[in-house]
Amino acid sequence: MNPTALNDAAILVIDDEAGMRNFLQRVLHKQYGLVEVAADIAEAEQLRQRCHFDLIIADNRLPGTSGAEWLQHLREEDRDTDVILITGFADMDVAISALRGGASDFLLKPFRAEDIKQSVSRCLAQREKARDAFVSRHVEAQTDEHNANDFIGETPVIRQLVTLVQRIAPTQSTVLIQGETGTGKELVAQSIHKRSGRSGPFVPVNCGSIAPDLLESELFGHTRGAFTGAHAARQGLCYFADKGTLFLDEIGEMPLAMQAKLLRMLESHAIRPVGSEREVKVDCRIVAATNRDLQELVRVNQFREDLFYRLNVVTLEVPALRDRLADIPLLTKYFVHRLASELGIPAYPLNHQDIRQLQNYHWPGNVRELRNVLERTLLLGKLPTELLSANAAPGTGGREYLVPNGWTLRDLERRYMLDTLETVEGNKSEAARRLGVSRKTIERKLNEWEIGSVS
């Protein structure tokens, strides 16, 4: 257990009684890193847009709704926050319902300062224990980044990706994985192979790192004397991937001549080594990945259209790290734990402000860059704040948000959400992904603002 992590927790108090808000803030603020208060759900949601809270303490009777009802909504979009419900009414049915709905604890008013302290401490300790167990399972199962077989993350985009992987993995379909550099496309390919049930190995090939005139030999093999320097026959990677999975990374870099031969292999399930007149049957599933727009490459005649459609049976999109910022605390904990073990040095205790700064960064290098930043943090004994400050996350669509005099945070939230919807041409699902909220949240906000024309 890490006491520093517990003491650095961020807590949100929601109660319509000012006396109770002040009491809880006074009791907790000296022990924990951040304690914010809100008088109602609307104010609480504004605070949640700005900051991730490890624990929420909410009155069960709030203006317009109950804490239990709001808890159900919260669980739909944020499974990584614990909730303590408090009430002035001794109703056992409500308490049982709240606990079944996902509340971590239930306290009856009036309570002493020591009661709430013990409840908060217990909830945070259980939370830290669960996270430690989660990370330990991953560390034991993953000896290095290239042998990792599962995803780390709980955001909706990652859960959706995991669901798709589980659905398509047992099939024989070709898969195309798209995503920016450093997002973990090979990790997705490995997960597909792990769940496929295929008995052969997972064989990765980076098409962009092999010289074009050598790529055919690397994939299909060659006979002795097939070309200068071929002093002995050699089996290709497709042969070694028999009964397994061949992962073609950076498929967009494959030369056109090689694309035609790959297409033939996909259609005939056979390869012809360089210099041979005989075909060899192979049974390897093809999973390809790219950070380029293959349709655009097809348009400019740099990628074969028939191969594109052959590869594009199932397409998986791996989200950029800036589109899953809520996963940063879990990713950070995992990498710090693992890197400290690999480097043989103490883990750097990142606090709440450190995590917030990591979440404010744009991450052009995605998860790979996060890992490198955390390794540098462990080696230097401090977070490289100068790097993170140099590339803070930009506003949606490059807009500058200059706040007019008299505007409230709610006004700014409304402008930001509507501008995002305008940027994505009214697509609520895409806007939700960019804003890091659920589609239901957007629909609820539009109803509050009496805006119903957005599709």
Buried (B, 14 or more C-beta within 10 A) or exposed (E): EEEEBBBBBBBBBBBEEEEBBEBBBEBBBEBBBBBBBBBBBBBBBBBBBEBBBBBBBBBBBBEEEBBBBBBEBBBEBBEBBBBBBBBEEEEEEBBEBBBEBBBBBBBEBEEEEEBBEBBBBEBBEEBBEEBBEBBEEBBEEBEEBEEBBBBBBBBBBBEBBBEBBEEBBEEEEBBBBBBBEBBBBBBBBBBBBBBBEBEBBBBBBBBBEBEEEEBBBBBBBBBEEBEEEBEEBBEBBBBBBBEBBBBBBBBBBBBEEBBEBBBBBBEEEBBBBBBBEEBBEBBBBBBBBBBBEBEEBBEEEBBBEEBBEBBBBBEBBBBBBBBBBBBBBBBBBBBBBBBBEEEEEEBBEBBBBBBBBBBEBBBEBBBBBBBBBBBBBBEEEEBBEEEBEEBEEEEBEEBEEEEEEEEEEBEBBBBBBBBBBBBBEEBBEBBBBBBBBBBEBBBBBBEEEEEEEBE
